[in-house]
Amino acid sequence: MDKLRLFCIPYAGGTAAVFYKWKTLLDERIELIPIELSGKGSRSHEPLYNTIEEAVDDIYAKIKEQISNGSYVLFGHSLGALLAYALTVKIRDENVNMPEHLFFSGLGSPFVKRKNKNKTAGLNDKDFIRSVIKLGGTPAGFFDEPDLCKIFLPLLRNDFRLAMTDFAGQKPIPFNCNISILLGKNETISHKAAKAWEDCTNKLFKLHYFKGGHFFINEDLEELIKIINNDILVSNEEMNN
């Protein structure tokens, strides 16, 4: 039996490598396919994206052949969740085989206006670094290395700029696939913004909370993968019945 493909899109500053440790925890029927974004990891020599649309077009071109046939799922965390949503819209518009399930992690619905829209990307270096450290997920002492900062800060600022994109004031066209929303209990995402994701599906909607803050995906990994395995296989069973 062909495996069900799980495409994973990383958060701001993240590379495909952040998902490698998932492989041993995923159900054997699921194939992990981390997506490397331009300017990161193995693609560090390529230019950064100017817009969300540019990023989506690039991801779509990379995976189009793989998603054209067979079952697959999309997962994205934070900026990755925004990209996963916009990518699914692109896939639908192109009339290509749709995902069986969508996981939007670490992000409130982009259709809900944020009262204090994140302006982190425009802060001076000192305040920007402080804000990033506060979010968690950055190794202790990372920003104490001048050479690393010189390379990483422009990349991270660009990702935060892209992450500020939203669709407030627009109305979503619901997808015909199940959706799971994954959030940390200590995140600053309102229940309203979390629940509003339900408008993006005509099918099953699940809202899962985990221990920790924005980077619960690292702090509560085993529970996270347990939920992902279950939700994927439930959707796959529905599709095959």
C-alpha positions in Angstrom: 0.0 0.0 0.0 1.3 3.5 -0.9 2.1 5.6 2.1 0.2 8.8 2.9 2.5 11.8 2.4 2.8 14.4 5.2 4.3 17.7 3.9 5.6 19.9 6.7 6.3 23.6 6.3 8.6 25.2 9.0 8.1 28.3 11.2 10.0 31.6 10.8 13.7 30.9 10.8 13.2 27.1 10.7 14.5 24.7 8.2 13.3 21.3 7.0 15.6 19.7 9.6 13.2 20.8 12.5 10.9 17.9 11.4 13.5 15.1 11.1 12.9 13.8 14.6 9.3 13.2 13.8 10.1 10.3 11.5 10.5 7.7 14.3 7.2 8.7 16.0 5.0 8.8 12.9 2.8 5.9 12.1 4.5 3.6 9.6 1.7 4.3 7.0 2.8 8.0 6.9 5.7 9.3 4.9 7.3 12.5 6.3 8.3 15.1 3.6 9.7 18.3 5.2 9.7 21.3 2.8 12.8 23.4 2.6 12.0 27.0 1.9 14.2 29.2 -0.3 17.1 30.9 1.6 17.1 28.2 4.3 19.1 25.0 5.0 20.0 23.1 1.8 18.6 26.1 -0.2 20.6 28.8 1.7 22.2 30.0 -1.5 18.8 30.9 -3.0 17.0 34.3 -2.5 14.5 34.9 0.3 10.8 35.4 -0.6 9.4 38.9 -1.1 5.8 38.0 -0.6 3.6 35.1 0.6 2.5 34.6 -3.0 6.0 34.1 -4.1 6.6 31.6 -1.4 3.4 29.7 -2.2 4.3 29.6 -5.9 7.7 28.2 -5.1 6.4 25.5 -2.7 3.7 24.5 -5.2 6.2 24.1 -8.0 8.3 21.9 -5.7 5.5 19.5 -4.7 3.0 19.6 -7.6 4.1 16.3 -9.1 4.0 14.6 -5.7 0.5 15.8 -4.8 -1.1 15.2 -8.2 -1.7 11.6 -7.3 -2.2 9.7 -4.1 -3.2 10.8 -0.5 -1.4 13.6 1.3 -1.6 16.0 4.2 -0.3 19.5 4.9 1.2 20.7 8.2 2.5 24.1 9.0 3.6 25.9 12.2 3.3 29.6 12.7 4.5 31.2 9.4 4.4 27.6 8.0 0.6 27.5 8.9 0.0 30.7 7.0 1.9 29.3 4.0 0.0 25.9 4.3 -3.3 27.8 4.2 -2.3 29.9 1.2 -0.8 26.9 -0.6 -4.1 24.9 -0.2 -6.0 27.9 -1.8 -3.5 27.7 -4.7 -4.0 23.9 -5.0 -7.7 24.3 -5.2 -7.5 27.2 -7.7 -5.2 25.0 -9.9 -7.8 22.2 -9.7 -5.1 19.8 -8.4 -5.7 16.8 -6.0 -6.6 18.3 -2.6 -5.1 17.3 0.7 -7.0 14.8 2.9 -6.3 16.8 6.1 -4.8 20.2 7.1 -2.9 21.0 10.2 -2.6 24.7 11.1 -0.3 25.0 14.1 0.7 27.9 16.3 -1.4 30.5 14.4 -4.8 32.0 14.9 -7.1 32.4 11.9 -5.6 34.9 9.4 -9.2 36.1 8.8 -9.4 37.6 12.3 -8.0 41.0 12.7 -5.3 41.2 15.3 -5.7 44.0 17.8 -2.0 44.5 18.2 -0.6 43.3 14.9 2.9 41.9 15.3 5.4 44.6 14.4 8.4 42.6 15.5 10.1 42.8 12.0 10.5 46.5 12.3 12.1 46.7 15.7 15.8 47.6 16.2 18.2 44.7 16.5 18.2 44.7 20.3 14.4 44.7 20.7 13.9 42.3 17.8 16.3 39.8 19.4 14.6 40.2 22.8 11.2 39.6 21.2 12.4 36.5 19.3 14.0 35.0 22.5 10.7 35.6 24.4 8.8 33.5 21.9 11.2 30.5 22.7 12.6 28.0 20.3 16.0 29.7 20.0 19.0 28.0 21.5 20.5 29.7 24.6 23.4 32.0 23.6 22.6 31.8 19.9 22.4 35.6 19.5 25.7 36.0 21.3 27.5 34.9 18.2 28.1 37.9 15.9 28.8 35.9 12.8 25.5 33.9 13.2 23.5 37.1 13.9 24.9 38.7 10.8 23.6 35.8 8.7 20.5 34.9 10.6 18.9 38.3 11.5 18.0 39.4 8.0 16.5 36.0 7.2 14.5 36.0 10.4 13.3 39.6 9.9 12.1 38.7 6.4 10.2 35.7 7.8 8.5 37.8 10.5 7.6 40.4 7.8 5.9 37.6 5.7 4.2 36.3 8.9 2.4 39.7 9.3 0.3 39.0 6.3 -3.3 38.4 7.0 -6.7 38.2 5.3 -8.7 40.2 7.8 -11.9 41.6 6.1 -12.0 38.8 3.6 -14.3 35.8 3.8 -12.8 32.3 3.5 -14.1 29.8 1.0 -14.2 26.5 3.0 -12.1 23.5 2.0 -13.7 20.1 1.6 -11.2 18.4 4.0 -10.8 18.0 7.7 -8.9 20.6 9.7 -6.9 20.4 12.9 -5.8 23.5 14.8 -2.8 22.9 17.2 -2.0 25.5 19.8 0.1 25.9 23.0 -2.0 26.6 26.1 0.3 29.6 26.9 0.2 31.2 23.5 -1.2 34.7 23.1 -3.8 33.5 20.6 -7.4 34.2 21.5 -10.0 31.4 21.5 -11.9 33.5 19.0 -9.0 33.5 16.6 -8.5 29.8 17.1 -12.1 28.9 16.7 -12.4 31.1 13.6 -10.4 28.5 11.6 -13.6 26.5 11.6 -14.9 28.8 8.8 -12.2 27.3 6.6 -13.8 23.8 6.3 -17.0 22.2 5.3 -16.0 19.0 7.2 -14.6 18.0 10.5 -12.9 20.7 12.7 -10.7 19.8 15.7 -9.0 22.2 18.1 -6.1 20.7 20.1 -4.3 22.5 23.0 -0.9 21.3 24.2 1.4 22.1 27.2 3.7 25.1 26.7 3.8 28.2 24.6 4.4 28.9 20.9 7.0 26.2 20.5 5.0 23.4 22.1 5.8 21.4 19.0 9.3 20.9 20.5 8.2 20.7 24.1 5.3 18.2 23.8 6.5 16.3 20.7 5.2 12.8 21.6 1.7 14.0 22.3 1.7 16.2 19.2 2.6 13.2 17.0 0.0 11.1 18.7 -2.6 13.6 17.7 -1.3 14.0 14.2 -1.2 10.2 13.6 -4.8 9.8 14.9 -6.3 12.8 12.9 -4.5 11.8 9.7 -5.6 8.1 9.9 -9.2 9.1 10.7 -9.4 11.3 7.7 -7.8 8.7 5.5 -10.3 6.1 6.7 -13.2 8.5 5.9 -11.8 9.0 2.4 -11.6 5.3 1.7 -15.1 4.4 2.9 
